[in-house]
Amino acid sequence: MNLSYWEIKNWLSHIDFTIVGSGIVGLSCALQLKNRFPKAKIVIIEKGILPQGASTKNAGFACFGSLSEIIDDLKYHTEEEVLNLIQNRINGLQLLRKTLGDRSIDYQNLGGYELFSDANEKLYCTCVDNLKAINHLLNPIFNTEVFSFRKNMFGFKHIKSNCSFNSFEGQIDTGKMMNALLNKVQALDIKILNNTTIDAFSEDINSVKLKTNHFNFSTKKLCIATNGFASQLNIPKVNPARAQVVITKPINNLPIKGTFHLDEGFYYFRNIDNRILLGGGRNLDFKTEETTEFGQTEIIQKKLEALLKTTILPNTNFEIEHRWSGIMGVGKKKKPIVKQLSNNVFCGVRLGGMGVAIGSIIGKELAELVE
């Protein structure tokens, strides 16, 4: 790119902090850095025209984990680790709501449900048997029982008559949330350079030199907040995980309200604007879905359509209006990676599909690492 003197002077000179990724983590990091260092010059590099990854492509669940997910987490994490994960998600949601306000993100506390298919008797019995123990485990955080069982009142088919209910779960409008974050960041004169990809970076004692697809520049500190794309910048222990999503056209008198988890959380759906948004299915083909490429696959799309027809909307005519996918960052452990990589390089990645819940607080923790 043939840059002018003015472009170099105003956008690419004397940069204190550069953040890679303009998703929830990157924008939250920028806000916290500006709060700590009001006079700092902050630039955000974003590979997409809009924020890529999952921040504008997620389902908008304001959740901290379903009953079966928490039970499964206890197989691989200690009770203390699981409590810390859940507390972090609660703190992150509170920070998001405080930063932007419930109205600007259209936060609604409609409750969350976990459905159990007729074919999976084992999972249902496991959740029933562990209900009391999980509520006891979570009592220090909520000071009341979190999960209970209630009747399936929504007309779902091939589903157990009882489902798990969590009154603390809510939902947001993902687009409104990201728009509010972007407006807040840009109002502070934090520059966002879209359609720009970091090809490589190198470090000396006092700065980091970045090579992009358009230009080269230097920054004092570099914060990487690319989550599902972290491996492209050589950050280990973060695997990309594609999530495919569909949404119906508006449905008259839609009775379904709330957030819903099915099949250990591998499928999830909710109401939004009189529509049903449904996502998931990567458990059908984990290997193919471990990718940074956006797109859909026939096996997952057919499964999502079948779930809508046979289980979620069995007696309702509907049409699918949009299909898309997002890229999450996952790993063997669910704890996010927030650490200093070298003298002047830091990262906040591996959100494990919980970006709405923990994105704000991971951004804050990332900013607090930087001196």
Residue pairs with C-beta under 8 A, 6 or more apart in sequence:
1 214
1 215
3 12
3 215
11 43
11 191
11 193
12 43
12 215
12 217
13 217
14 41
15 41
15 42
15 43
15 217
15 218
15 219
15 220
16 37
16 40
16 41
16 42
16 219
16 220
16 221
17 30
17 33
17 37
17 40
17 41
17 42
17 43
17 219
17 220
17 221
17 222
17 223
17 370
18 42
18 43
18 44
18 45
18 208
18 210
18 219
18 221
18 222
18 223
19 26
19 29
19 30
19 33
19 42
19 43
19 44
19 45
19 223
19 224
19 225
20 26
20 44
20 45
20 198
20 222
20 223
20 224
20 225
20 226
20 233
21 44
21 45
21 46
21 51
21 52
21 53
21 224
21 225
21 226
21 227
21 229
22 44
22 45
22 46
22 51
22 55
22 182
22 192
22 194
23 51
23 52
23 53
23 54
23 55
23 56
23 178
23 225
23 227
23 355
23 359
24 55
24 96
24 177
24 178
24 181
24 355
24 356
24 359
24 360
24 363
25 225
25 227
25 348
25 349
25 351
25 355
25 359
25 362
25 363
25 366
26 44
26 46
26 51
26 223
26 225
26 363
27 44
27 178
27 181
27 182
27 184
27 185
27 363
28 99
28 181
28 359
28 360
28 361
28 362
28 363
28 364
28 367
29 223
29 225
29 348
29 363
29 364
29 366
29 367
30 42
30 44
30 185
30 188
30 190
30 363
30 367
31 99
31 181
31 184
31 185
31 188
31 363
31 367
32 363
32 364
32 366
32 367
32 368
33 40
33 42
33 223
33 367
33 370
34 40
34 42
34 188
34 190
36 367
36 368
42 190
42 191
43 190
43 191
43 192
43 193
43 219
44 185
44 190
44 191
44 192
44 193
45 193
45 196
45 197
45 198
45 210
45 212
46 52
46 192
46 193
46 194
46 195
46 196
47 195
47 196
47 197
47 198
47 229
48 194
48 195
49 194
49 195
50 56
50 194
51 178
52 229
52 327
53 226
53 227
53 228
53 229
53 326
53 327
53 328
54 227
54 228
54 243
54 326
54 327
54 328
54 355
55 174
55 178
55 355
55 359
56 174
56 175
56 178
57 174
57 243
57 245
57 324
57 325
57 326
58 174
58 243
58 326
58 355
58 356
59 174
59 245
59 259
59 268
59 269
59 270
59 277
59 279
60 171
60 172
60 173
60 174
60 177
60 270
60 272
60 277
60 356
61 112
61 169
61 171
61 259
61 268
61 270
61 356
62 93
62 107
62 169
62 170
62 171
62 172
62 259
62 356
62 357
63 89
63 112
63 166
63 169
63 170
63 259
63 356
63 357
64 86
64 89
64 90
64 93
64 168
64 169
64 354
64 357
65 73
65 85
65 86
65 89
66 112
66 114
66 164
66 166
66 261
66 264
66 265
67 114
67 127
67 130
67 131
67 134
67 147
67 164
67 166
68 114
68 123
68 126
68 127
68 164
68 261
68 264
68 265
69 261
69 264
69 265
70 82
70 86
70 134
70 137
70 138
71 126
71 127
71 130
71 134
72 264
73 82
73 85
73 334
74 82
76 333
77 85
77 333
77 334
79 137
81 335
82 137
83 137
83 138
83 140
83 141
84 335
85 334
85 335
86 138
86 141
87 141
88 358
88 361
89 354
89 357
89 358
90 141
90 357
91 361
92 357
92 358
92 359
92 360
92 361
92 362
93 170
93 356
93 357
93 360
95 360
95 361
95 364
96 105
96 177
96 356
96 359
96 360
97 105
97 107
99 181
99 184
99 360
100 177
100 180
100 181
100 184
101 180
104 176
104 177
104 180
105 172
105 173
105 176
105 177
105 180
106 172
106 173
106 176
107 170
107 171
107 172
108 170
108 171
108 172
109 167
109 168
109 169
109 170
110 169
110 170
110 171
110 257
110 258
110 259
110 271
111 165
111 166
111 167
111 169
111 170
111 258
111 259
112 165
112 166
112 168
112 169
112 170
112 258
112 259
112 260
112 261
113 163
113 164
113 165
113 166
113 258
113 259
113 260
113 261
114 127
114 163
114 164
114 166
114 260
114 261
114 262
114 265
115 152
115 156
115 159
115 160
115 163
115 260
115 261
115 262
116 123
116 124
116 127
116 159
116 160
116 162
116 163
116 164
117 158
117 159
117 160
117 262
117 263
117 311
118 158
118 159
118 160
119 158
120 263
123 264
124 160
127 164
128 149
131 147
131 148
131 149
131 164
134 146
134 147
135 145
135 146
135 147
138 146
139 145
142 168
146 166
146 167
146 168
147 164
147 165
147 166
148 164
148 165
149 162
149 163
149 164
149 165
150 162
150 163
150 165
151 161
151 162
151 163
152 159
152 160
152 161
152 162
152 163
154 255
154 256
155 255
155 314
155 315
156 311
156 312
156 314
157 310
157 311
157 314
158 310
158 311
159 311
169 258
169 259
170 259
171 258
171 259
171 270
171 272
172 356
173 272
174 356
177 356
182 192
185 192
186 192
196 212
196 213
196 214
197 212
197 213
198 210
198 211
198 212
198 233
199 211
199 212
199 213
200 210
200 211
201 208
201 209
201 210
201 211
201 222
201 233
201 345
202 208
202 209
203 209
203 342
203 343
203 344
203 345
205 343
206 220
206 344
207 218
207 219
207 220
207 344
208 218
208 219
208 220
208 221
208 222
208 344
208 345
209 216
209 217
209 218
210 216
210 217
210 218
210 219
210 222
220 344
221 344
221 345
221 346
221 370
222 344
222 345
222 346
223 346
223 347
223 348
223 366
223 367
223 370
224 230
224 233
224 235
224 341
224 345
224 346
224 347
224 348
224 349
225 347
225 348
225 349
225 362
225 363
225 366
226 232
226 233
226 349
227 238
227 327
227 328
227 329
227 349
227 350
227 351
227 355
228 238
228 240
228 241
228 292
228 326
228 327
228 328
228 329
229 240
229 292
229 327
229 329
230 238
230 329
230 337
230 347
230 349
230 350
231 238
231 239
231 240
231 292
232 292
235 337
235 341
235 347
235 349
237 331
237 332
237 333
237 337
237 350
238 329
238 330
238 331
238 337
238 349
238 350
239 290
239 329
239 330
239 331
240 290
240 291
240 292
240 327
240 328
240 329
240 330
241 282
241 289
241 290
241 327
241 328
241 329
241 330
241 353
242 282
242 289
242 290
242 291
242 293
242 294
242 295
242 325
242 326
242 327
242 328
243 279
243 280
243 282
243 289
243 325
243 326
243 327
243 328
243 353
244 279
244 280
244 281
244 282
244 289
244 296
244 297
244 300
244 301
244 304
244 323
244 324
244 325
245 277
245 278
245 279
245 323
245 324
245 325
245 326
246 277
246 278
246 279
246 301
246 304
246 305
246 308
246 320
246 322
246 323
247 272
247 275
247 276
247 277
247 278
247 320
247 321
247 322
248 275
248 276
248 277
248 308
248 313
248 318
248 319
248 320
248 321
249 275
249 318
249 319
249 320
249 321
250 273
250 274
250 275
251 274
251 275
251 276
251 313
251 316
251 318
252 274
254 271
254 274
254 275
254 276
256 271
256 276
256 312
257 271
258 270
258 271
259 268
259 269
259 270
260 268
260 269
260 270
261 267
261 268
262 268
262 269
262 280
262 307
262 311
263 280
263 283
265 280
266 280
266 281
266 282
266 283
267 278
267 279
267 280
267 281
267 304
267 307
268 278
268 279
268 280
269 276
269 277
269 278
269 279
269 312
270 276
270 277
271 277
275 321
276 308
276 312
276 313
276 318
278 304
278 307
278 308
278 312
279 304
280 304
281 299
281 300
281 303
281 304
282 289
282 300
284 299
284 300
284 303
285 297
285 299
285 300
288 297
289 297
289 300
291 327
292 327
294 324
294 325
294 326
294 327
295 325
296 323
296 325
301 323
305 320
308 318
308 320
328 351
328 352
328 353
328 355
329 349
329 350
329 351
329 352
330 350
330 352
330 353
331 337
331 350
331 352
334 352
335 350
336 348
336 349
336 350
336 351
336 352
336 358
336 362
337 347
337 348
337 349
337 350
338 347
338 348
338 362
338 365
338 366
338 369
339 346
339 347
339 369
340 346
340 369
341 347
346 366
346 369
346 370
347 366
348 362
348 363
348 365
348 366
351 358
351 359
351 362
